[in-house]
Structure formats: C-alpha cells, structure tokens
C-alpha cells in the first residue's frame, strides 16, 4: 500500500469516525439537552466536512503521482 493510498484511507476512516461521533453527540443531546453536546455534534460535522474536502483536494493533487 502506497503512502498516498494510506493517507486517503486514513482520511476516509477519520470522516467515518467524525460521523459516528456526531451521531453519538446528537443522541446525548436528545437525552440530556445540554448545549455542549449540540456544539460537539456541530463541530464534529464541520470537521467531517473539512476532512472530506481535504481528502478530495489531496486526491486531485496527487492523482498523477501514482
């Protein structure tokens, strides 16, 4: 596995992890109605979107390397 492929795999796994974390925070917010869980969920979704954009840009930038 090349370093490029490993990097893309790691980014994809990180996006999945942020989605699960956002779902957990949403569940906790529904139970406890604490603003910290809502903010955590929003931050996690924003991080996931940022990682997805970064992964797409990285893939485009390194397409000719492999």
C-alpha positions as a Python dict, from the first residue, in 0.01 Angstrom:
ca = {
    (1, 'X'): (0, 0, 0),
    (2, 'X'): (146, 332, -105),
    (3, 'X'): (174, 629, 124),
    (4, 'X'): (-88, 809, -88),
    (5, 'X'): (-335, 523, -52),
    (6, 'X'): (-271, 501, 321),
    (7, 'X'): (-329, 874, 356),
    (8, 'X'): (-658, 853, 167),
    (9, 'X'): (-767, 553, 374),
    (10, 'X'): (-682, 735, 696),
    (11, 'X'): (-881, 1041, 585),
    (12, 'X'): (-1180, 823, 495),
    (13, 'X'): (-1170, 646, 831),
    (14, 'X'): (-1147, 983, 1004),
    (15, 'X'): (-1458, 1105, 821),
    (16, 'X'): (-1646, 792, 931),
    (17, 'X'): (-1527, 842, 1288),
    (18, 'X'): (-1648, 1204, 1292),
    (19, 'X'): (-1988, 1089, 1161),
    (20, 'X'): (-2022, 833, 1441),
    (21, 'X'): (-1910, 1090, 1696),
    (22, 'X'): (-2166, 1341, 1566),
    (23, 'X'): (-2439, 1077, 1591),
    (24, 'X'): (-2334, 997, 1948),
    (25, 'X'): (-2337, 1367, 2041),
    (26, 'X'): (-2684, 1407, 1886),
    (27, 'X'): (-2810, 1112, 2089),
    (28, 'X'): (-2665, 1256, 2406),
    (29, 'X'): (-2821, 1594, 2330),
    (30, 'X'): (-3162, 1434, 2288),
    (31, 'X'): (-3130, 1272, 2629),
    (32, 'X'): (-2967, 1550, 2832),
    (33, 'X'): (-3047, 1869, 2636),
    (34, 'X'): (-2707, 2015, 2720),
    (35, 'X'): (-2569, 2271, 2478),
    (36, 'X'): (-2220, 2121, 2496),
    (37, 'X'): (-2343, 1807, 2318),
    (38, 'X'): (-2505, 2013, 2043),
    (39, 'X'): (-2187, 2213, 1993),
    (40, 'X'): (-1980, 1896, 1992),
    (41, 'X'): (-2204, 1745, 1726),
    (42, 'X'): (-2186, 2055, 1509),
    (43, 'X'): (-1808, 2072, 1546),
    (44, 'X'): (-1781, 1706, 1454),
    (45, 'X'): (-1993, 1751, 1142),
    (46, 'X'): (-1785, 2054, 1042),
    (47, 'X'): (-1466, 1853, 1094),
    (48, 'X'): (-1602, 1570, 883),
    (49, 'X'): (-1690, 1808, 600),
    (50, 'X'): (-1348, 1969, 625),
    (51, 'X'): (-1179, 1629, 611),
    (52, 'X'): (-1387, 1526, 309),
    (53, 'X'): (-1293, 1847, 126),
    (54, 'X'): (-929, 1796, 218),
    (55, 'X'): (-939, 1434, 101),
    (56, 'X'): (-1086, 1532, -235),
    (57, 'X'): (-827, 1807, -281),
    (58, 'X'): (-547, 1570, -181),
    (59, 'X'): (-671, 1308, -426),
    (60, 'X'): (-689, 1561, -710),
    (61, 'X'): (-345, 1700, -628),
    (62, 'X'): (-174, 1360, -611),
    (63, 'X'): (-359, 1187, -895),
    (64, 'X'): (-59, 1198, -1128),
    (65, 'X'): (182, 1062, -865),
    (66, 'X'): (56, 704, -860),
}
